[in-house]
Amino acid sequence: MNLENTQVQMRKGILEFCILHIISRGEVYASDMLEELTSAKIMVVEGTLYPLLTRLRKAGLVEYKWVESSSGPPRKYYTITDDGKSFVKNLDMTWKELVKSTGEIISNKKSK
């Protein structure tokens, strides 16, 4: 089994959750999302982020607006919808349960 592949799959599994959390804090530009994800060591590229943002928008979880920029073309800023807030709240509960469950499993020193 390939360790790197497994690590990538683990990160992909939480990417949507992390992106929704970032957007839930307020209006955000995609490059700011990329910067935060990268600084948190969740490596993602634009080619992954933009299709995911499109899926989230089509699902009604986020929306965007164009904002004129004084230093270039207009920018697309994302915000979370009411449905998105509810979705994130449910994901938060799931995350907490998973952290607790996996913590119990990986800290169990018993062997059979």
N, CA, C and O atoms as a GROMACS GRO file, in nm:
protein
  448
    1MET      N    1   0.084  -0.118   0.000
    1MET     CA    2   0.000   0.000   0.000
    1MET      C    3   0.088   0.124   0.000
    1MET      O    4   0.196   0.125   0.060
    2ASN      N    5   0.044   0.227  -0.066
    2ASN     CA    6   0.120   0.350  -0.080
    2ASN      C    7   0.080   0.450   0.030
    2ASN      O    8  -0.034   0.495   0.033
    3LEU      N    9   0.174   0.483   0.118
    3LEU     CA   10   0.148   0.575   0.229
    3LEU      C   11   0.102   0.712   0.178
    3LEU      O   12   0.004   0.768   0.228
    4GLU      N   13   0.173   0.765   0.081
    4GLU     CA   14   0.141   0.899   0.030
    4GLU      C   15  -0.002   0.904  -0.026
    4GLU      O   16  -0.074   1.001  -0.003
    5ASN      N   17  -0.042   0.801  -0.098
    5ASN     CA   18  -0.176   0.795  -0.154
    5ASN      C   19  -0.282   0.794  -0.042
    5ASN      O   20  -0.384   0.862  -0.052
    6THR      N   21  -0.257   0.718   0.062
    6THR     CA   22  -0.350   0.712   0.175
    6THR      C   23  -0.359   0.847   0.244
    6THR      O   24  -0.468   0.890   0.282
    7GLN      N   25  -0.247   0.915   0.260
    7GLN     CA   26  -0.247   1.048   0.322
    7GLN      C   27  -0.326   1.148   0.237
    7GLN      O   28  -0.402   1.228   0.291
    8VAL      N   29  -0.309   1.142   0.107
    8VAL     CA   30  -0.383   1.232   0.016
    8VAL      C   31  -0.532   1.205   0.029
    8VAL      O   32  -0.612   1.299   0.035
    9GLN      N   33  -0.571   1.079   0.032
    9GLN     CA   34  -0.713   1.044   0.044
    9GLN      C   35  -0.772   1.093   0.176
    9GLN      O   36  -0.886   1.138   0.180
   10MET      N   37  -0.695   1.084   0.283
   10MET     CA   38  -0.743   1.133   0.412
   10MET      C   39  -0.767   1.284   0.405
   10MET      O   40  -0.868   1.334   0.455
   11ARG      N   41  -0.674   1.356   0.344
   11ARG     CA   42  -0.689   1.502   0.333
   11ARG      C   43  -0.807   1.539   0.245
   11ARG      O   44  -0.883   1.631   0.277
   12LYS      N   45  -0.825   1.467   0.134
   12LYS     CA   46  -0.938   1.495   0.045
   12LYS      C   47  -1.070   1.476   0.117
   12LYS      O   48  -1.166   1.548   0.092
   13GLY      N   49  -1.073   1.379   0.208
   13GLY     CA   50  -1.196   1.350   0.280
   13GLY      C   51  -1.243   1.464   0.367
   13GLY      O   52  -1.363   1.474   0.394
   14ILE      N   53  -1.153   1.550   0.412
   14ILE     CA   54  -1.193   1.661   0.499
   14ILE      C   55  -1.186   1.797   0.430
   14ILE      O   56  -1.215   1.899   0.491
   15LEU      N   57  -1.147   1.798   0.304
   15LEU     CA   58  -1.131   1.925   0.233
   15LEU      C   59  -1.261   2.005   0.226
   15LEU      O   60  -1.261   2.125   0.255
   16GLU      N   61  -1.371   1.941   0.189
   16GLU     CA   62  -1.498   2.011   0.178
   16GLU      C   63  -1.538   2.070   0.313
   16GLU      O   64  -1.586   2.184   0.320
   17PHE      N   65  -1.519   1.994   0.418
   17PHE     CA   66  -1.550   2.039   0.554
   17PHE      C   67  -1.469   2.163   0.589
   17PHE      O   68  -1.523   2.261   0.640
   18CYS      N   69  -1.340   2.160   0.561
   18CYS     CA   70  -1.252   2.274   0.591
   18CYS      C   71  -1.291   2.397   0.509
   18CYS      O   72  -1.294   2.508   0.562
   19ILE      N   73  -1.320   2.378   0.383
   19ILE     CA   74  -1.359   2.490   0.297
   19ILE      C   75  -1.488   2.554   0.347
   19ILE      O   76  -1.498   2.676   0.354
   20LEU      N   77  -1.586   2.471   0.381
   20LEU     CA   78  -1.711   2.526   0.433
   20LEU      C   79  -1.688   2.602   0.563
   20LEU      O   80  -1.752   2.704   0.587
   21HIS      N   81  -1.599   2.554   0.647
   21HIS     CA   82  -1.568   2.626   0.771
   21HIS      C   83  -1.504   2.761   0.742
   21HIS      O   84  -1.539   2.861   0.804
   22ILE      N   85  -1.412   2.764   0.649
   22ILE     CA   86  -1.348   2.891   0.613
   22ILE      C   87  -1.452   2.991   0.563
   22ILE      O   88  -1.453   3.107   0.604
   23ILE      N   89  -1.539   2.945   0.474
   23ILE     CA   90  -1.641   3.033   0.417
   23ILE      C   91  -1.742   3.075   0.524
   23ILE      O   92  -1.796   3.186   0.519
   24SER      N   93  -1.768   2.988   0.620
   24SER     CA   94  -1.869   3.020   0.723
   24SER      C   95  -1.828   3.137   0.812
   24SER      O   96  -1.913   3.196   0.879
   25ARG      N   97  -1.700   3.170   0.814
   25ARG     CA   98  -1.652   3.280   0.897
   25ARG      C   99  -1.678   3.417   0.833
   25ARG      O  100  -1.665   3.520   0.900
   26GLY      N  101  -1.714   3.418   0.707
   26GLY     CA  102  -1.743   3.544   0.640
   26GLY      C  103  -1.696   3.542   0.496
   26GLY      O  104  -1.631   3.447   0.452
   27GLU      N  105  -1.728   3.645   0.425
   27GLU     CA  106  -1.696   3.658   0.283
   27GLU      C  107  -1.547   3.633   0.259
   27GLU      O  108  -1.462   3.690   0.326
   28VAL      N  109  -1.517   3.546   0.162
   28VAL     CA  110  -1.378   3.509   0.141
   28VAL      C  111  -1.350   3.487  -0.008
   28VAL      O  112  -1.434   3.438  -0.083
   29TYR      N  113  -1.231   3.524  -0.047
   29TYR     CA  114  -1.181   3.509  -0.184
   29TYR      C  115  -1.109   3.375  -0.195
   29TYR      O  116  -1.045   3.331  -0.099
   30ALA      N  117  -1.118   3.310  -0.310
   30ALA     CA  118  -1.061   3.176  -0.328
   30ALA      C  119  -0.912   3.169  -0.296
   30ALA      O  120  -0.868   3.071  -0.235
   31SER      N  121  -0.835   3.268  -0.335
   31SER     CA  122  -0.691   3.261  -0.307
   31SER      C  123  -0.663   3.268  -0.157
   31SER      O  124  -0.563   3.212  -0.111
   32ASP      N  125  -0.750   3.336  -0.081
   32ASP     CA  126  -0.734   3.338   0.064
   32ASP      C  127  -0.764   3.199   0.123
   32ASP      O  128  -0.700   3.157   0.220
   33MET      N  129  -0.860   3.130   0.064
   33MET     CA  130  -0.889   2.992   0.107
   33MET      C  131  -0.767   2.904   0.081
   33MET      O  132  -0.724   2.828   0.169
   34LEU      N  133  -0.711   2.915  -0.039
   34LEU     CA  134  -0.593   2.835  -0.074
   34LEU      C  135  -0.479   2.862   0.024
   34LEU      O  136  -0.411   2.769   0.067
   35GLU      N  137  -0.458   2.987   0.056
   35GLU     CA  138  -0.350   3.025   0.148
   35GLU      C  139  -0.372   2.963   0.286
   35GLU      O  140  -0.278   2.909   0.345
   36GLU      N  141  -0.493   2.971   0.337
   36GLU     CA  142  -0.521   2.916   0.470
   36GLU      C  143  -0.507   2.764   0.470
   36GLU      O  144  -0.449   2.707   0.563
   37LEU      N  145  -0.559   2.699   0.368
   37LEU     CA  146  -0.549   2.553   0.359
   37LEU      C  147  -0.402   2.510   0.351
   37LEU      O  148  -0.361   2.414   0.417
   38THR      N  149  -0.325   2.580   0.271
   38THR     CA  150  -0.183   2.547   0.255
   38THR      C  151  -0.107   2.569   0.385
   38THR      O  152  -0.024   2.487   0.422
   39SER      N  153  -0.136   2.679   0.454
   39SER     CA  154  -0.066   2.704   0.580
   39SER      C  155  -0.103   2.601   0.686
   39SER      O  156  -0.026   2.577   0.779
   40ALA      N  157  -0.221   2.540   0.673
   40ALA     CA  158  -0.263   2.435   0.766
   40ALA      C  159  -0.216   2.297   0.718
   40ALA      O  160  -0.254   2.194   0.774
   41LYS      N  161  -0.134   2.296   0.614
   41LYS     CA  162  -0.078   2.174   0.556
   41LYS      C  163  -0.183   2.083   0.492
   41LYS      O  164  -0.165   1.961   0.485
   42ILE      N  165  -0.292   2.144   0.447
   42ILE     CA  166  -0.389   2.073   0.365
   42ILE      C  167  -0.364   2.122   0.223
   42ILE      O  168  -0.420   2.222   0.178
   43MET      N  169  -0.279   2.048   0.154
   43MET     CA  170  -0.236   2.091   0.022
   43MET      C  171  -0.350   2.076  -0.079
   43MET      O  172  -0.408   1.969  -0.095
   44VAL      N  173  -0.378   2.186  -0.146
   44VAL     CA  174  -0.483   2.187  -0.248
   44VAL      C  175  -0.440   2.286  -0.355
   44VAL      O  176  -0.374   2.385  -0.327
   45VAL      N  177  -0.479   2.258  -0.477
   45VAL     CA  178  -0.447   2.346  -0.588
   45VAL      C  179  -0.575   2.404  -0.646
   45VAL      O  180  -0.685   2.354  -0.618
   46GLU      N  181  -0.562   2.508  -0.725
   46GLU     CA  182  -0.678   2.573  -0.783
   46GLU      C  183  -0.764   2.475  -0.862
   46GLU      O  184  -0.887   2.484  -0.862
   47GLY      N  185  -0.699   2.380  -0.929
   47GLY     CA  186  -0.771   2.281  -1.009
   47GLY      C  187  -0.858   2.189  -0.926
   47GLY      O  188  -0.947   2.122  -0.980
   48THR      N  189  -0.834   2.184  -0.797
   48THR     CA  190  -0.919   2.107  -0.706
   48THR      C  191  -1.021   2.198  -0.639
   48THR      O  192  -1.138   2.161  -0.624
   49LEU      N  193  -0.978   2.317  -0.599
   49LEU     CA  194  -1.064   2.409  -0.524
   49LEU      C  195  -1.183   2.458  -0.606
   49LEU      O  196  -1.296   2.452  -0.560
   50TYR      N  197  -1.158   2.506  -0.727
   50TYR     CA  198  -1.267   2.567  -0.804
   50TYR      C  199  -1.380   2.470  -0.839
   50TYR      O  200  -1.496   2.507  -0.828
   51PRO      N  201  -1.350   2.347  -0.880
   51PRO     CA  202  -1.461   2.253  -0.904
   51PRO      C  203  -1.539   2.222  -0.775
   51PRO      O  204  -1.660   2.204  -0.778
   52LEU      N  205  -1.468   2.215  -0.663
   52LEU     CA  206  -1.536   2.190  -0.536
   52LEU      C  207  -1.627   2.308  -0.500
   52LEU      O  208  -1.740   2.288  -0.454
   53LEU      N  209  -1.579   2.430  -0.519
   53LEU     CA  210  -1.662   2.548  -0.493
   53LEU      C  211  -1.785   2.549  -0.583
   53LEU      O  212  -1.894   2.589  -0.540
   54THR      N  213  -1.768   2.507  -0.707
   54THR     CA  214  -1.882   2.499  -0.799
   54THR      C  215  -1.985   2.397  -0.750
   54THR      O  216  -2.105   2.423  -0.753
   55ARG      N  217  -1.937   2.280  -0.704
   55ARG     CA  218  -2.029   2.178  -0.650
   55ARG      C  219  -2.102   2.229  -0.526
   55ARG      O  220  -2.222   2.205  -0.510
   56LEU      N  221  -2.031   2.300  -0.440
   56LEU     CA  222  -2.094   2.355  -0.320
   56LEU      C  223  -2.199   2.460  -0.355
   56LEU      O  224  -2.304   2.468  -0.291
   57ARG      N  225  -2.169   2.539  -0.458
   57ARG     CA  226  -2.266   2.640  -0.502
   57ARG      C  227  -2.389   2.573  -0.562
   57ARG      O  228  -2.502   2.611  -0.530
   58LYS      N  229  -2.368   2.475  -0.647
   58LYS     CA  230  -2.481   2.404  -0.709
   58LYS      C  231  -2.566   2.330  -0.606
   58LYS      O  232  -2.686   2.311  -0.626
   59ALA      N  233  -2.504   2.290  -0.496
   59ALA     CA  234  -2.576   2.222  -0.389
   59ALA      C  235  -2.650   2.323  -0.299
   59ALA      O  236  -2.725   2.283  -0.210
   60GLY      N  237  -2.628   2.452  -0.323
   60GLY     CA  238  -2.696   2.555  -0.244
   60GLY      C  239  -2.632   2.583  -0.110
   60GLY      O  240  -2.694   2.644  -0.023
   61LEU      N  241  -2.507   2.538  -0.092
   61LEU     CA  242  -2.439   2.556   0.037
   61LEU      C  243  -2.359   2.685   0.044
   61LEU      O  244  -2.340   2.741   0.152
   62VAL      N  245  -2.313   2.734  -0.071
   62VAL     CA  246  -2.241   2.861  -0.077
   62VAL      C  247  -2.294   2.941  -0.195
   62VAL      O  248  -2.357   2.888  -0.286
   63GLU      N  249  -2.267   3.069  -0.190
   63GLU     CA  250  -2.298   3.157  -0.303
   63GLU      C  251  -2.182   3.254  -0.319
   63GLU      O  252  -2.095   3.263  -0.232
   64TYR      N  253  -2.182   3.325  -0.428
   64TYR     CA  254  -2.073   3.420  -0.449
   64TYR      C  255  -2.125   3.547  -0.511
   64TYR      O  256  -2.236   3.553  -0.565
   65LYS      N  257  -2.042   3.648  -0.501
   65LYS     CA  258  -2.071   3.774  -0.569
   65LYS      C  259  -1.940   3.827  -0.627
   65LYS      O  260  -1.832   3.802  -0.574
   66TRP      N  261  -1.954   3.898  -0.736
   66TRP     CA  262  -1.838   3.961  -0.799
   66TRP      C  263  -1.815   4.097  -0.736
   66TRP      O  264  -1.909   4.173  -0.716
   67VAL      N  265  -1.689   4.126  -0.705
   67VAL     CA  266  -1.652   4.255  -0.646
   67VAL      C  267  -1.542   4.315  -0.731
   67VAL      O  268  -1.441   4.251  -0.759
   68GLU      N  269  -1.562   4.439  -0.772
   68GLU     CA  270  -1.461   4.509  -0.851
   68GLU      C  271  -1.332   4.524  -0.772
   68GLU      O  272  -1.335   4.545  -0.650
   69SER      N  273  -1.221   4.513  -0.841
   69SER     CA  274  -1.091   4.526  -0.776
   69SER      C  275  -1.017   4.644  -0.838
   69SER      O  276  -1.019   4.663  -0.959
   70SER      N  277  -0.951   4.722  -0.752
   70SER     CA  278  -0.875   4.837  -0.804
   70SER      C  279  -0.743   4.792  -0.866
   70SER      O  280  -0.678   4.870  -0.937
   71SER      N  281  -0.702   4.668  -0.839
   71SER     CA  282  -0.572   4.622  -0.888
   71SER      C  283  -0.583   4.512  -0.994
   71SER      O  284  -0.488   4.436  -1.014
   72GLY      N  285  -0.697   4.502  -1.059
   72GLY     CA  286  -0.710   4.398  -1.161
   72GLY      C  287  -0.855   4.365  -1.189
   72GLY      O  288  -0.944   4.447  -1.166
   73PRO      N  289  -0.877   4.245  -1.239
   73PRO     CA  290  -1.014   4.205  -1.274
   73PRO      C  291  -1.101   4.188  -1.149
   73PRO      O  292  -1.048   4.180  -1.038
   74PRO      N  293  -1.233   4.183  -1.167
   74PRO     CA  294  -1.321   4.162  -1.052
   74PRO      C  295  -1.290   4.029  -0.983
   74PRO      O  296  -1.241   3.935  -1.046
   75ARG      N  297  -1.320   4.023  -0.855
   75ARG     CA  298  -1.294   3.903  -0.776
   75ARG      C  299  -1.426   3.840  -0.732
   75ARG      O  300  -1.525   3.910  -0.707
   76LYS      N  301  -1.425   3.709  -0.723
   76LYS     CA  302  -1.542   3.634  -0.680
   76LYS      C  303  -1.526   3.605  -0.530
   76LYS      O  304  -1.432   3.536  -0.490
   77TYR      N  305  -1.617   3.657  -0.449
   77TYR     CA  306  -1.614   3.634  -0.306
   77TYR      C  307  -1.727   3.540  -0.266
   77TYR      O  308  -1.842   3.556  -0.309
   78TYR      N  309  -1.693   3.441  -0.184
   78TYR     CA  310  -1.787   3.337  -0.144
   78TYR      C  311  -1.842   3.363  -0.005
   78TYR      O  312  -1.771   3.412   0.083
   79THR      N  313  -1.969   3.330   0.014
   79THR     CA  314  -2.034   3.334   0.145
   79THR      C  315  -2.115   3.205   0.159
   79THR      O  316  -2.149   3.140   0.061
   80ILE      N  317  -2.145   3.172   0.283
   80ILE     CA  318  -2.221   3.050   0.310
   80ILE      C  319  -2.370   3.084   0.315
   80ILE      O  320  -2.408   3.193   0.359
   81THR      N  321  -2.453   2.994   0.269
   81THR     CA  322  -2.598   3.013   0.272
   81THR      C  323  -2.653   2.959   0.404
   81THR      O  324  -2.580   2.898   0.482
   82ASP      N  325  -2.781   2.981   0.428
   82ASP     CA  326  -2.843   2.924   0.547
   82ASP      C  327  -2.838   2.772   0.544
   82ASP      O  328  -2.813   2.708   0.646
   83ASP      N  329  -2.861   2.713   0.426
   83ASP     CA  330  -2.849   2.567   0.412
   83ASP      C  331  -2.706   2.523   0.441
   83ASP      O  332  -2.684   2.418   0.502
   84GLY      N  333  -2.609   2.602   0.397
   84GLY     CA  334  -2.469   2.571   0.422
   84GLY      C  335  -2.436   2.575   0.571
   84GLY      O  336  -2.361   2.491   0.620
   85LYS      N  337  -2.493   2.672   0.642
   85LYS     CA  338  -2.470   2.681   0.787
   85LYS      C  339  -2.523   2.556   0.858
   85LYS      O  340  -2.457   2.501   0.946
   86SER      N  341  -2.641   2.513   0.818
   86SER     CA  342  -2.699   2.393   0.877
   86SER      C  343  -2.614   2.270   0.843
   86SER      O  344  -2.593   2.183   0.928
   87PHE      N  345  -2.568   2.264   0.720
   87PHE     CA  346  -2.484   2.153   0.674
   87PHE      C  347  -2.356   2.146   0.757
   87PHE      O  348  -2.316   2.038   0.802
   88VAL      N  349  -2.290   2.261   0.776
   88VAL     CA  350  -2.166   2.266   0.853
   88VAL      C  351  -2.192   2.227   0.998
   88VAL      O  352  -2.110   2.157   1.059
   89LYS      N  353  -2.303   2.269   1.054
   89LYS     CA  354  -2.336   2.233   1.191
   89LYS      C  355  -2.345   2.081   1.205
   89LYS      O  356  -2.294   2.024   1.301
   90ASN      N  357  -2.409   2.016   1.109
   90ASN     CA  358  -2.418   1.869   1.112
   90ASN      C  359  -2.281   1.804   1.091
   90ASN      O  360  -2.249   1.704   1.155
   91LEU      N  361  -2.201   1.861   1.002
   91LEU     CA  362  -2.066   1.808   0.981
   91LEU      C  363  -1.981   1.824   1.107
   91LEU      O  364  -1.899   1.738   1.138
   92ASP      N  365  -2.001   1.934   1.178
   92ASP     CA  366  -1.928   1.955   1.304
   92ASP      C  367  -1.956   1.842   1.403
   92ASP      O  368  -1.864   1.789   1.466
   93MET      N  369  -2.082   1.805   1.414
   93MET     CA  370  -2.118   1.696   1.505
   93MET      C  371  -2.053   1.565   1.460
   93MET      O  372  -2.000   1.489   1.541
   94THR      N  373  -2.057   1.540   1.331
   94THR     CA  374  -1.995   1.419   1.276
   94THR      C  375  -1.846   1.420   1.302
   94THR      O  376  -1.789   1.318   1.341
   95TRP      N  377  -1.782   1.535   1.280
   95TRP     CA  378  -1.638   1.547   1.301
   95TRP      C  379  -1.602   1.516   1.446
   95TRP      O  380  -1.508   1.440   1.472
   96LYS      N  381  -1.676   1.574   1.540
   96LYS     CA  382  -1.647   1.553   1.682
   96LYS      C  383  -1.662   1.405   1.718
   96LYS      O  384  -1.583   1.351   1.795
   97GLU      N  385  -1.763   1.340   1.663
   97GLU     CA  386  -1.781   1.197   1.688
   97GLU      C  387  -1.665   1.116   1.630
   97GLU      O  388  -1.615   1.024   1.694
   98LEU      N  389  -1.622   1.152   1.509
   98LEU     CA  390  -1.510   1.081   1.446
   98LEU      C  391  -1.380   1.100   1.523
   98LEU      O  392  -1.304   1.005   1.542
   99VAL      N  393  -1.354   1.222   1.567
   99VAL     CA  394  -1.232   1.249   1.644
   99VAL      C  395  -1.234   1.168   1.773
   99VAL      O  396  -1.132   1.108   1.809
  100LYS      N  397  -1.348   1.165   1.841
  100LYS     CA  398  -1.359   1.088   1.965
  100LYS      C  399  -1.339   0.939   1.936
  100LYS      O  400  -1.261   0.873   2.005
  101SER      N  401  -1.407   0.888   1.836
  101SER     CA  402  -1.398   0.745   1.804
  101SER      C  403  -1.257   0.704   1.762
  101SER      O  404  -1.204   0.604   1.810
  102THR      N  405  -1.198   0.782   1.673
  102THR     CA  406  -1.063   0.746   1.628
  102THR      C  407  -0.962   0.763   1.741
  102THR      O  408  -0.866   0.686   1.751
  103GLY      N  409  -0.984   0.862   1.827
  103GLY     CA  410  -0.897   0.881   1.942
  103GLY      C  411  -0.900   0.760   2.034
  103GLY      O  412  -0.797   0.716   2.084
  104GLU      N  413  -1.018   0.708   2.056
  104GLU     CA  414  -1.031   0.588   2.140
  104GLU      C  415  -0.959   0.470   2.076
  104GLU      O  416  -0.890   0.394   2.144
  105ILE      N  417  -0.975   0.455   1.946
  105ILE     CA  418  -0.914   0.342   1.877
  105ILE      C  419  -0.761   0.352   1.877
  105ILE      O  420  -0.693   0.255   1.909
  106ILE      N  421  -0.708   0.468   1.842
  106ILE     CA  422  -0.562   0.477   1.829
  106ILE      C  423  -0.492   0.486   1.964
  106ILE      O  424  -0.372   0.461   1.972
  107SER      N  425  -0.566   0.521   2.071
  107SER     CA  426  -0.502   0.525   2.202
  107SER      C  427  -0.517   0.394   2.279
  107SER      O  428  -0.459   0.377   2.386
  108ASN      N  429  -0.594   0.302   2.224
  108ASN     CA  430  -0.615   0.172   2.289
  108ASN      C  431  -0.487   0.090   2.279
  108ASN      O  432  -0.441   0.058   2.169
  109LYS      N  433  -0.430   0.057   2.393
  109LYS     CA  434  -0.302  -0.015   2.396
  109LYS      C  435  -0.321  -0.166   2.406
  109LYS      O  436  -0.223  -0.242   2.401
  110LYS      N  437  -0.445  -0.210   2.420
  110LYS     CA  438  -0.469  -0.354   2.433
  110LYS      C  439  -0.441  -0.425   2.303
  110LYS      O  440  -0.468  -0.372   2.195
  111SER      N  441  -0.388  -0.544   2.314
  111SER     CA  442  -0.373  -0.629   2.196
  111SER      C  443  -0.445  -0.760   2.225
  111SER      O  444  -0.454  -0.805   2.339
  112LYS      N  445  -0.494  -0.818   2.120
  112LYS     CA  446  -0.571  -0.943   2.138
  112LYS      C  447  -0.481  -1.061   2.138
  112LYS      O  448  -0.527  -1.174   2.152
   0.00000   0.00000   0.00000
